[in-house]
Amino acid sequence: MSYEEDQEKLLNNEDKNDKIGFKTYNLGNRDKRETYDDQSGPSKFDAIVILILVIMIGLSGFGLLKHYNVLIPSKLNDKDVRGELQNINQKDTTLQDVYNKFSDGIQTIGDSKAPKEDEIAIDSVLDSYISKIEQYNDVRTDWVDDDDEINKKIEEKLEEQQNVVQDLEELIIQQESDIQILKPVFSKNIYTYKELQNGIKILLIQSTTEGIHMTITLNIGKKNDPEDKPGLTELLFRCLQTNFLIEIFNNYTTLTVQLSLFEELNAKFQELYNILTKPQFIDIEKNAKDLFDDLMLDSKSGDLEYVSDFLSQQSQLNELTILNVDSEQLYQQYISHISADTISIVFNTQEEQEKILDKLFQSDLTKLKNLHRFQQPIFQNKYPLGRHILKFKSDTEVLTLLSMSDQFSCQRFLAYLLPKPFYGAMWQNHLLITLDIDLSNVLNSINKLIQFLDYLKQADETQLQYLYSQMLATEELIFNTKYEENLISTGQNLFSDPIYALKGQESLPIFDKDEFDQYVSNLANNFIVLIGSENFQYNSTYESQKDDSIFILDAILNKIHQGFTYDLKPLVKLFELNNQYQFQLPAISPFLPENLAIISVCQEPVYKIQGFGFQQVDDLSLTVKDGKFDGSREPKFETVEYVCEFPLPDFQVDCLEKEKNAQFSLTPFQIASNVWWKPSRLGAMVFTGLFIEKPESTLAQGKTMLKLLQKYYTELSKRLFQQEFLFGYELSFKETINGLNIQMLSYSEKQSEFQDKVFDLMGIDDEQLFYYVKDLLNKDIKRFHDQKLSLLTQQYYLPKIMLRPINTPQEIINVLDEVDYQKFLEFQGSLLSSKIEVLNIGNILPNDSAFEDSQETYLTRTLNLKGQNLKYIVQRESNNDMTSSVLNYYQTGLKNIETTSKLYFYADFLQSYSNNYFKMGQQVLIKRKPLGCADGLQVYMQGVLPSEGNKEIEKFLKQANLDLSNLQDEDILEQKLYTINKLYNEIKFKSLQEEGQFIWDKIVNKNYAFNEIQDVIKYLDDAFPQKLRECANLVMQGQMSVQVYAVDQSIENTEGIQSLEQLIDQDVYECFFTL
């Protein structure tokens, strides 16, 4: 392609260039030319001239770039979003090639410019050599000759860049080729698969008032026994010479010690080092005999844990294999599982933390290789996970099916899919399926489970793959929010919980349909059935009989298609199931987005049993009950009402029907892949949502940038759209879990016009406003970040499915400090071009007739009073009371946490003060009242002429403010406590929908933004008396005196409406206050 053709191509694409920004990809050696051995090639002089020629082509290209206004990618000047949307998918490879060619020239020559005389001279050289260049057609560059190849390379490079993991924090281990990262989560508790495989040792030290507690968790347990030597691991630790207290479990072993003196640490560190590097064993023969006796005693019990161990080993106890063990065998078993090359140290100390660290790093433990220091593990969730711990006793009515397979991923997925009334849970290495049922129906029920397994093999692979990904996302979330009450269980969970220590390929989010089919096929013929028989009673003094061995070896291991011949306890029938058991997978519902913001009207887990109608599930899951919480007690988790911990799909719920109902119940739900709709009662309005997907991969960067952008747009809209807001528009920019949601409420006839204004707003640059917003955000984070989720998790149940791993305030402030205006513009540009969904919903909400009888009309505009004292005359809807009254409204500005909190306190104080101020029988009602985006105080007095009432209110406020300024601190604190308790009592969920609205506002709409009652309580908790004395200033900003008349009194002749219109130069829309 010649130089002139390049220019012509550039001209043809000039219009496109005004809208599209290009990225320059560094292709490295991809631009190398192929060379051929041609004797007629150019001489050295020719090569020098050609080099000069290439440089000048670059310079000429630079001139063309300026001449044709070609955009330089590093300067993101064009922010016309509509243009971006129209042209986002347009590509022109040739133009990109020419651009890359020019860019290479620019990079080579830098900022230098050749004089025009040299350009003319070199142009003549160009003419003379143009024919010689054409002779070398074999010498072609990749970017000119092979468009397909370069496109492929660019795509590979882009994909490679996008796949880089940016947030492994300080725990990244350099040898990435030797390590499999378990999960790219944002928790400090990240352990790699390589560490778990190597026998990681977790040392936990906790300093308390009682002393220093030290716990070491080793990745070796009963599961590591050789098949021919059951009990070898336990024997190993019985013979280990140490003063540590040792407990051996199936998946791990713990060594614990409690020190009373700080000075004892040195000796314990040395002892631990010796255990890990050169263990000493004693009394092998005696310990082996004692161990054998204990195991034989355990074998007589019917305890479920022992049965599980027995099935895991799949071997019989053999006297000789345990008793004939020598020190060499113990040592080999030890070193094969406990390598001394890796130790991770987790500290959770108090005042003596630094002293302990000093002693630790002066000890021999530092000689171990790859010493990793995990400082202060953070668990975000305040509640234990609440897994189903299923114990098997003779007095239960539980049928337990135990899977022999240890394919954890398939097991967990099957447990995730199980239909009610079956429940699945992981128990050690097994999947336990439980069913509360009359044992006379055991075979029928198991056959129905087999039918479900057969159904799964025929299920749609795409649907299964979606559900599998959903399960993994759920587990990853729980992995980040898991909370343990003590240090010991922190290390243990790494080796006992499959979610913490996944094995091999199952840690990858890949669903293998063939593997799953094979698993369910094997499962159908490989059950172990445990039945609540009298013979299964645990008795430590019970002597073994023949039927015991028969019970374990025959009855339990019987295939499910064989009968049971044992005397079973008569049990109460809980379910009546027939053989017509139909299965279907749940629809891929829009209520389960990948971002885990599961606020779903389709997740209430009720299920149908033929003949029984709807029945709530029992109390096995930790979810919130539809009830009232006063904040003085922990909530009781009794029934499943909203979100399941592990969503067990309800195969009977009609999601489409639920969706229709949601419109009338005002429950938020999702109507497009990334757009959530929160229904409104504004029948005359139209909702438009623009969702911009977050391109950042790290939580701290993404959330901070989004919050900056949200505040930037909000402040900008206040300045530009003040006039529009007076006429019923609402515009809000809300940061959601992984994006920015722009919601507009506006009158339908002006919808498109206002939408265009919003697009224009999003293209405005204002550096001064950026730094103003950044400073505001910095203050907000320091002030409010700590309470964004803590209050909910302390006083109210927050479904764990919605929790996100949250960064600390300092981490976010550190990110914020690094953001300058240029980075902000780049982020804004990439955001606008990444993904925008515009959703126009027509007036599909309930029509106005649904609330004709209501006194309440929503005021959707902000009254910007600017200190004016306005008179607003309205007509009372009811004629029951013929007495005149007055209502004064004092606007205090836009809603914010400080003003609103003070208003709640101030309203209660004034109401209390009025009880002794006004005469007996005089009705005065004082409360905080928001109007649209504004906030204020409403004082209503009944049974008084408006003009006189207004004077009385003003006199009352003056006297009350004087009293407040002189009030003692203890009296203010008492009044504050009254307000806090009153607010606590307001948080009562009357319905499931109300609770859904509550959670929606807190988590999805406003992740760490303002949420009224909860944040007000937190603010008042921390407020000093002097801060609350400032409430006297709240009513000084602007007053609107509302004179209220009965219906039969005429207001046509008054001048109130006209005077208001003159003051604000706008038409006044009729407005009723809720009295």
N, C-alpha and C positions, 0 to 999 in steps of 0.2 A: 504494500500500500504506500503511495507516494506522499510526500509532505503536503502537496496541494490537496490531495484527497482527504488527508487528515483535517485540513482547515475547512474544507467543504462540509465534512461530517460534523465538525464542531458548530458551524453555522446552522446546520439543519436542526441541531438539538439545543439551540440557544434558549428557546422558550422553556423547554424542560429543565434546563439548568437553573432557571430562576426559582424552581420549586424543590429541586432534589439536591440534597447534600450527599457527597460521596465520601467514603472512607478509603484511605490509602493503605494498602496492604504491603508489608515488607516481604518481598518474595525472595530476598537473599540471592542465592545463586541460580534462581530459576531463569534469570535473564541472560545466562551465559550463552554465547553464540557457539554453534557447532563449527568447527574448523575442518577444512579439507586440504589435502596436499595438492595444491594447484600451482604448477610452475609458472603460470602466467599471472600470478597474483601481484598485488601492489608491492612497490618497493618500500623501504623505510621512510623515504620522503613522502610517498603516498600515504602511508599510515598516519604520519604526523598531520598531514593536511586533513585527512578524514576525521581525525580526532578533533581538530579545530572545528571542522564542519559540524560534527555532532554537538559540540558545546554551543555553537551559535544557533543550531536548531532549537536547543533548549531555551536559549535567550529569546529567540523569536517567539517561541511558544509562550514564554512568560509575558511578552508583550501582547500576544493574542489573548491570553487569559484576562489581562486587564481590559483589553479593548472590548472583549465580548462579555465582561462582567461574570466570568466563571467564578463560582464560589470556592473559597479555600475551606476545607473541612474543619480546620481548627477554630474557625470563626463562625459560630452558628448565628448568622444574622437573620435568617428567614424563619419566622415562626408562624406563618399563615397556616393554621391547622387545617382549614378546609382544603387548601391546596395540597397539604401533605396527604390528606385522606384520599384525594383524587388521584394523586400520582405515586402513592406509596409503593405500588406493585410494578411501576414501570421500570424496565431495565434496558440499558443499551450497552452491551459489552464493548462495542467498538469505541464509543465515547470514553468509557472507563479506561480502555487501553491507551487512548491518546492522552488522557489526563495523567495516567501513570507515567507515560513517556515524558511528558512535560515536567512532572514532579521530580523524576530522576534527574532531569537536567538542572532543575532549580537546586536540588540538594547538592549536586556536584559543584555548581558554580557559586553557591552561597548568595550573598547579597550584592555581589559585584556586578557592575554594568559595563558593557563595552561601548566605546564611543561610536557615534553614528558613522564616522569615516571608516572605522574598522568593519562595521556591518556592511557597508557598501562594497568594500574590498572583498570581503569574504563571500558576499553574494555573487561576485563575478567568478570567484573560485568555484562556487557551487555550480554555476552554469557549465564550467569547463569539465567538471568531474561527474556531471549527472549521468553521462552515457557510460562511464567506466563503472559507476555503482551498479547500474542495471545489468552489467555483465556477470555480476556475482550473485545470481539468483539463489544459489545453494546456501549462501550465508544469510540465514534468516533468524530473526529473534523470536523467542517464544511468544512474546506478547503481541507480535504482529501476525505471525503465521498460524498460530495454533490456538484459536479462541476457545475451543472446547476444552483443551488441556488446561489452559490458564483458569478457566471457570472452575474446573474440577479442583485445581490446586487452591484457589481462593476459598471455595466451599470447605475444603478439608482444613484450611488454616482457620477459618471462622469457627468451624465446629470444634477444633482443638482449643481455641481460645475460650469458647463458651463452656467447655467441660472442665476448665480449671477450677478446682475447689479453693475458694478464697478465704474460708473462715475455719481453720483448724486451731485458731488462737495459739497460745504458747505451747500446746501439747503436740505439735507436729514433730514427728520423729524423722530424721533426715533420710534414713535408708528406705525410701518409699518403694523401691523395687522388691524389698524383702517383707513388706508389710501389707496386710489387708486391713483397711480401715473398716471398723465395724459399722458405723453409721455416721454420716456427716451432720451431727446434731450440734446445737448451740449450747451445750451444757459443759460445765467444767469437768464433769465426771465421764470422760471419754477414755475407754480402754480399747486398744486395738486387738484384733483377732490374734496377731502375732504374740502379744503379751500373754493373752489367755492361754495360748497353745504352749508357751514356754514355762508354764507353772509360775505365774506371777505371784509374788508375795505382797500382801497388802498389810502395811504396818499402820495402825491407827492409835493415836495418843490423845487422851483427853484429860485435861487438868480440871479437877473439881475441888470443892471444899473438903471432901473426904480423902482426897489423895490423887495420885496419878494412875490412870487406867491405861494399860497398853494391850492391844490385841493384834495378833498376827494371823491372817487368814491365808492358808496354803491351798493351792489348787490340786489337792489329792484327797480322795475319799474312798468309800467302800466300792464305788463303781470302778476303781482302778485295780481291784483284786484280780490276779490271774485266774483264768477259768479253772485251773486245777488246784488253786490254793485260795479258796474263799476264806476271808478273815485275815489275810496277810497284812493289809494296810493297818487294821486295828492292832494287830500284834506288833507291828513296826513301832507304833507310837506308845504302846504299853511298855516296850523295852527301851524307849529313848530316854537317855539320862538327862533330865531337865527338871527345873523347879516351876516351870510354867504349868498352868492348868490346861489340860488338853481335852478337846471334845472332837470326836470323829463322826462326820455325817456322810451322807451318801455321795455328795458332790464336792465336799470341801472339809477341811480340818481347821480348827481354831486353837490358838495358843494364847491364853490370857493371863494377866498378872495385875495385881493392884499393889502399888507401892505407897507406903506411908511417908517415906522420906524422899526428898528431892535428890539427895546424894546417891540413892540406890540406882539411879538411872544408868550410871557408868557401867556398873556390874551387869545390869540386865542387857544393855546393848552388846557387851562382850559375849554374854551367854547366847544371845540371839545369833551373833556372828558365828559362833562355834557350831550352833545347831545347823545353820545353813551351809557351812563349809566342811566341818569335820565332826559329824554326829558320833556319839558313843552309845552302845547298846549294852543292856545288862539283863541277866536272869531270863534268857530266852526260853529255856525249857519250862520253868515254872509259869511264866506268863502264857505260854502256848497252852498249857494244860488248863489254866483258869479260863482262858478265852474259849476253849473248846466247850467247857462245861456251860459257860454263859450262852453260847450259841445254841447248844442243844436245848437249853431251857427256853430260849426265845422261840425255837422252832415249834414248841407246843402251843404257842399262843395263836389266836386268830386275828391278831392285830393287822389292820390293812397295810400299815407301813412295812411290817415284816413280809407280808405276802408280796408286796411290790418289790422288795429287795430280793426275795426268793425267785420271783419271775425274772428279774434283771440278771441274776447270776445264772439261772437255768442250770443249776447243778445241785447235786446232793452234798450234804456235809460229809466229809471223809476224814475220819480220825487221823489217819496216817499223814495226810497232806499238811495238816496244821501242826501236828506235833513234831514232824521231822523237818524243821526249818532251822538253818544255821545262820550265824551272823553275816556270812557272805551274801546269802540270799536276801536278808533284810537290807543290807547296804546297797545291793544292786537295785532293789525295789525303790529305795530312798532316792538314790542319785538319778534314777531314770525319770522321776517325777518332780524332783525338787532341784532345779539347777540354780546355782548361786550367781547367775550373771544378770539377773533382773530383780530389782526390788522397787516398788512404788510406795511412797510414803504419803499418807493423808493425815494432815493435822487439823484438829478442831479444838484448839486450846484457848485458854483465856489469858490471864495476866502473865503466866509463866511461859508463854509461847516462845519468845525469843531465847530464853534460857535453855529450854529443851532443844531448840534447833541448834544452838551453839554446842551443847553436849553431844547431840547426835552426829554432827558433822566433824567433831573431834574424835569420834569413835572409829573402830575398825570397820564399821558398816560402810563407810565411804570407800573402802577398798573394792566393794562389789561393783561390777561393771554396770553401765546404763542406769545409773541412779536417777530416778525421776521424782520430782517433788510436786505433789499435788496439794496446793495450799487452800485450806478452808473450803471444802466441797459445799456447793450451794444446792439446796433442794427448794424448788419454787412452791410446790404444792403442800398445803398445811394438813392434808388428811391422808391417812394410810390408804393404800390402793384398794384394799377390800376385796381381794380375790376370794373365790369360793374355796374354803378349806373344808373338804368333804371327808368326814370321818365315818368309819363303818362300824356300827354297833348292832347288837342283836335286837335292840328295842326300836330301831328305825324302820321306816317303811320305804327304804331306798333300794332300788336295783342298780347295781354298778356294773358297767361294762368296761373292761380294761383292755386297751389295745396293746398288742405285743410289739408293735413297731416302734422304732425310735426316730422315725423321720419327722423331726419337729415341725418343719414348715407345713407338711401335709396334715399333721395332727392339729395344729393350731387353726389351719384353714377350715378343716372339717368342723371343729368346735365352733368356729365363727358362723358356719352355715347351718348348723343343726336347727331344725324346726322345733318349736315347742310341741309337746311338753318335755322334750329331751334337753338336757343341759350338758355342755362339755367344758372340761377344765383340765389343765395340765397338772399331773401329780408326779413329781420326780421325772422319770423318763417316759411316762406313759400318758395317754389320753384317757381320762375317766369320763364316761358318759353316764349320767344319773337320770333316773326316771322314778317319780313318785307314783306308784301304781299297785294295785292288788296283785300279789305274786301269782295268783291263779291265771293271770293274763300275761305272764312273762313271755311265753313263746309267741303269742300274737303280737305283742309290742315289738319284740326283737325282729320278727318278720317284717313289720312295718318299717323298722329302721333299715333293714336290708333293701326294702323297696326304695327307700330314699337314696341309698347308696347306688342302686341301679339307675335311678333317675339322674343322679349327678354325672354318671358316665355319659349320658345322652344330652347333657345340658350344653348350652351355647358357650363356645370357648371364649368369645369376646366378653360376654357377660361375666363369666367366671374370672377372667383376667382383671376386669374392672373391680370386682369385689375383692380379689386378692390384693390389689394395690391399695384399696381402701383399708383393708385389714392391716397392712404394713404401715400405712400412714398413722393409723390409730395407735399401733404399738410404739411407733417412733415417738409419738406425742407423750404416751405414758412413760416411755423411757426417760424423757426429759423432766417429767413432773413427779417422778416417784419419790416418796418421802419415807424415811426410816427413822424410828424413834431413837435408836442407839447406834453407836459406832460399829459394834460387832456385826450387825446385820448388813451394814454397808458393804463390807468385803464379802460376806457370804452370798449376797445376791448376785455378785459377779459370776459365781460358779453354779448357782442353783436355779436361777431364773433364765429361761431361754430367751427372754426379751433382752437381758443384759449380755448373755454370753451365747450368741448364736453360733451354730457350727457350720463351717464350710460355706458352700455356695448358697445356702438358704438365707444368708444375710443380704443377698442381692435381690432386688424387687423384681424377680422374674418368675412368671407362672408357667410351669411345664404341665400341659394338659395330659400328656402321656404318662408322666410320673404320677400325677394325681389319680388318673384312671387305674394305674397299676396298684396304687395304695388302697383305693376303695375296694378293688377286686380282692386283694389279699385280706383286707379287713373283714370282708363278708364270711371268710372261712377261718378266721383266726381271732375269735373273741375269747375272753375269759370272763365268766359270769360269776359274780359274787352275790350270794343271796342271804338275806337276813334270817339265818337259821339259828336255833337254840345252840347247835353245836359250835357256833362261831362266837360264843361268849368268851371274853378274855378272863382268864383265871390263872394267877401266877402259881398257884399250888396244884393246878390240875395235872393229873398224870396222863401220859399219852396212852391212847387206845387205838385199836385197829381202825375204827371208823374215822379217826382224825386224819390218818394218812390217806385213807380212801377219799375223804372229803377234799383234801388239798389236791391229790394227784388225779382223782377221777372226776369228782363233781365240778370242781372249778375249771379243769382243763377240758371238760366235755364240750364238744362242738354245740353250737346253739341249736342245730337241727335235731339233736338228740333230746330225749325227754329228761325230766328231773323226777327222781323217785324218793325224795326226802320229805320228811314231815315238815311242812312249812307253816309258819304262823298265819292265822287268819288276820287279814288287814282290812282297814276301811277303804272302800273304793273312792278314789278321788276323781278319776276320769273314766268315761265310758267310751272306748274307742272301738270302732268296727273295722272290718277288713277293707273297707272302701276308703283307704287312706290316700288322698291325692296330694301331690307335691308340685310346687312351682317356685322358681327363684323370684325374688322381688324384682320389680321393674327397676331399671337403672334410673333412679329418681333424680330430679334436679336438686333435691334437698341434700345431696351428699357431695358437695364440691371438694376439690382436692385441697383447698386451703384450710379444711377442717373447721370452718365456721358453720357447724351443723346446728342451725336453728330451724328445726323442721317440724312442721305440723303433721308430718307423716311418720314421726318417730315414737308416737305414744304406743308402747308395746302391749296392746290388748290382743287377744287371740280368740278365735271362734272354735268352740268344741260343739259338735252336733248335739242338739238337745239341751245345751246349756246356755246358748247365747254368748254374750261377751262376758269375760271374766278377767279380772286383773291378775297379774302374775304375783308371786309371793315375794317375800322380803329378802331374797338372796342377793339382790344388787344394791349397790350404794347409789341411790338417786333421791331426789328431793320429793317430799310428800307435799301434796296440795294442802297447805295449812298456813297458820299464822305464827310468825316469829317475832318475839318482842325484844330480842337482842340480849336477854338475860340468861339464856341457856343455849346449849348446843342443840342444833336441830336433830330430830330423830328421823332416821332414814327407814321408812317402813314400806312404801310401795313405789313401784316404777310409774312415774307420771309424765316424764318429759324426754329425757335422753338416757339411753342405756350406756353403761360403762363399756361393755363390749356389745355393740348393737347386735342382738340376736334377731335376725330379720323376721318380721311378721309377714307371713305369706298371705294374709287375708285382707290387709288394709288396702282400700282403694285410694291411691294417692290423688287421682284426678278429682275425686269427690271432696277430698280434704282441701284441695287447692281452691275449689269454689267456696267452701265454707270459710276459708281464711279471709276472703274479701270482706265478709260481714263481721268476722270476729276480730279484725284488725291485727291478726298475728302476722309478723313479717315472714315472707317466703321468697324464694328465688324464682325469677321468671325468665332468666337467660343465663348463659353459662357463667358469666361473671357479674351479673346485675341482680341485686336484691331489691325487692320492693317492699316498703313498709306502708301498708294501706293507710289512708287518711279519710277523715270524714268531710273533707273540703269538697263537696259535690261539684262546685263550680270550677274546680281547678283541674289542671292537667299536669301529670308528673313526667318529667324528663330526667333520665339518668345517664350520665356519661361515666363510664368506668375506664380508668387508665391503669393498666397492669404495671406492677412494679418490676423493673428490669434488674434490680440489685439482687444479689444472692445472699448477702449477709444481713442478718436481722438488724444490727445496730445501724449500719449505713443506710439500709433501705428505709427503716422506720424514721430515722432522723431526717433524711432528705424529704421524705413524704410529708412529715410534719412541718418542715420549713416551707414546702410548696403550698401546703394547705393554709398556713397562716399568711403567707405572701398573697395568695389569691383572695383570701377573705378580707384582708386589709385593703387590697386594691379595689375589690368590689364595693366596699363601704364608701370609698372616695368617688368612684365613678357612677355608681348606681343609686345614690341617695334618693334622687327624684323618683326613680322607678319603684323603689321600695315603698314609697308612700301610696302607690296605687296597686298594692296587693301582690307584689312579687316577693317570693322567698327564694333566696339563692344560698346554698350551703355547700362548702367543700369539706368533705369528711374523709379522713384517712381510715381505710378499712384494713383488714388483715394483710392483704398483699396488693394494695393499690389505692388509688384516690377516686372517691365516688363524688361526682358533682350532681347535686340534686337541685332541680328548679321547680318551683310551684308558681304557676303564672296563669293568667286568664288566657283561654285557648285562642282567642282571636289575635293575640299578640305573641303567640308562642314562638314562631319562627324568627320574628324580628328580635325578640329578646335573646334567643339562642345565638343568633349571629353576633350580638353584642358580647356574649360570653366568650365566643371564639376569639373575637378581637381582643378581649381582655387578656386571654391566655398568651397573647403574643407581645404583651407590653413589657419592656425592660425598665426597671427602676432600681438602680444600685443603692440609693439612699434608703429606699423602703426595705430592701433586702437586709441591710445591716440593722435597721430598726426592728424588723421581725426576728432576726437571729438573736438579738439581745433579749427580746421578749421571751423567746423559746428557752433560752438559757435560764432565765429566771423561773419560768414555769417548771422546768425539769427539776431544778434544785428545790423548788417549793412543794411540788405535788407528786413527783414521780413515785416516791416510796409508797403512796397510799392507793395507787391505781387498782391493784388487785387485793391488797392485804385486807382491806375492810370487808370485802365480800367473803374472802376465805376464812376470816375470823368469825363472822357473825352469821353468814348465810352460805348455804351449799352452792358451790359453783361447779357445774358439770365439768369434769376433768377433760372431756372430749374437746372443750373449747379453750383450754389453757394453752398459751404459747410460752416457750422459753423466753424469759425476759432478761434484758441486759440491766446491769446496775446503773444508777444515775450517773456515776462518774464515767462509765464506759461511753454512755451516750454523749455526755458533755465533751469528752475527749474527741469523739467523732465530729461533734458540732464545731469545735475549735479549729479543726482541720479544713472545714468547708469555707472556701472563699467564693467571691462572686462568679469567677470564671467556672469553677466546678459546678456551682448551682445552675448556671446557664446550660452547661453541657448535660447535666442531669435532666433539666427541664426539656431540653431538645430531644434527648433520647426517649423521654417519657411520652412526649406528644407523638412521636413517630412509631412507638412500639405497638400500642393497641388502644383504640378508642371504640367503644360501643355506644351508639346513640339509641336511646329507647324512648319512643313517644307512645305513651299510653293514653288512649282516648278516655272519655268520661265513663269508664266502666264501673265506677264506684257506686255504692247505693245512692239512689236519687234523693233529692231533698225531702221527699215526702216521709222518709224514714225518721226524720226528726223535726217534723213541723211543730210538734207540741213542746219542743225543748226551748228553754229560755236562753240557752247558751249558743252564741254565734262566735266562731273563732275570728279574732282580729288578726289579720295576717300582715299588717303593716306596722312599722315602727313609727311612733309619734315622736318626732324630733322637736322637743319643746324649746330647747335653747334658753331655758330660764324664763320663758314667757308664762304669765299667769292667765290661763285660758279658762273660759266658761263654756261648758259643753252640756247642752240641754238635751235630755232624752226622755222618751215616754215610757212609763211603766207598762209592762205587758198585762199585769194583773190589776183588777179593780177591787180586790178584796179589802185593801187598806186605803181609805180615802185621805189619810194624813200625808202631808208633804214630808219630804226628807231630803237630806243632802249627802252627797258622796264626793269626797275630795280625793283626788289621785295625785300622788307625788312621784314623778318619774325620777329615777336615780341613774339613768344611763343604760347602756347595753348590759345584758346579763353577763356576770362573771362571778367567780367563786367567792371573792371577798365581799362584794356588794350584796349578793344574794344571802350569804351567811349572816351578815349584819342585819339584813332586813328581817330574817326569821327571828333573830334575837330581839330586835327593836320592836317588832309587832307584838311579841309576847310581853315584853316589858310595858309597852303602852297599854295593852289590854288589862294587864294587872293593875297598872296605875289608875286606869279609868274607873275601876270598881269603887275606889274611894273618892274619886274626883267629882264624878257626875252625880246628880241627885238620884234618889231611889226611883227605879222604874224607867229611867232614861236608857234606851237601847243604843249601845254603841258597839260597832263591830270593827275590829282593826285586824288586817292581815296583809301579808306580802302578796302582791298580785303582779304577775308578768303580763305584758302586752306585746305579743309578737316577739321581736328580738329584744324589746326593752324590759326593764324591771322597775318595780316601784312599790309604793305603800298605798293601800286603800283604807280610808277611814270613812265609815258609813254611820250616819246618825239618823235615827227614825223619830218621827213625831215632833218635827221642828220645821219652821219655815226655812227655806234654803239660805236666804240672806243672813238670818240670825245664826243658823247652824254653822255657816262658814266662819263666822266670827268666833263662835264658841270653840270650834276645832282649832283655829289658829291660837287662841288663848290657851287651850289645853296643851297643845304641843310645846308652846313656849315654856309653860310651867313644868311639864314633864321632862324637857331637856335640861332645865336647870336642876331638877331633882336627880337626873341621871349623872350629871357632871359631879355632883357632890356625894354620890352613892359610895359606900364603903366597898373595898375589894371583895370581902366575903359575901356581901349581898349580891354583887354582880356575878360571882361564881355560882351562887345558889340559883339565880335567875338563869344563868347559862345552862346549868344542869337540868333545870326544868324544860328548857327548849330542846336539849338533846334527847331527853327521855320521851318528850312529846313526838319528836321526829322518828325515833325508833318505833313508836307505836303506829306510825303511819305506814310503815313498810309491811303491809299485809297483802298477801296475794289472795284475791277473791276467786280467781279462776286460773286455769292453765294458761290462757291467752295473756292474762296480766303478767304472769311470771315470764312468759316468752318475751313480752315487750320490755320488761325490766332487764333481762339478760341481753337482749338486742342492743338497747341503748348503752349498756355498760361496755360490752365487749366488741361488738361488730361496728357500731357507729362511732364510738368514742373510746378508742383503746386506752389512751392515757390522757383523755380530755375531760371535760366537765360532765359530771352526772350528779343531779341535784342533791337529793336527800343524803346519800351516802357521803358525798364530798363535803356537804355542809356540816355534817356531824364531825367529820375529821378536822375541818377547819376550826370549828368551835372548840373542839377538844384542846387544840394547841393555842387558842387565842388568849392573850393576856387581858386583864381587866381594862387597862388603858386603851387597848385597841377597840374594845366594845363601847367605851365612852364616846368614841368618835361617831357613833350612830346618830348623834344629835345633828350632824351636818348633812344627813341623808336627805332631809326634806327641803333643803335650801336650793336645790338645783332647778326645780320647775314644778309647778302645780297646775292641775287641771280640775276645776271645780265642776262637779257634775250635779246639776239640779234635777231631781227626779220628781215627776208629777204623776198623779193618778190619771187614768184614761179619760175621765170626763173633763179634765182641765185642759183648756186650749193652750197650745204653745205656738200657734201660728203668729201671734202678735209680738212674740218676744224677739229680741235682737241677738239672742245667743248664737244661733247658727251663723247669722251674717257676720257677727264680729269675729267668730272663729275663722271664717273663710277669708276675711280681710287680713288677719294676722299671718296665716300661713300661705295665702294666695293659692289655695287649692280648694277643689270641691270637697265637701265633707260627706262621707258615706255614713249611713245610719249604723249605729253601733249600740248593742245592748250589753250591759254589764250583768254578770250573775250576782245577784244580791243575796 
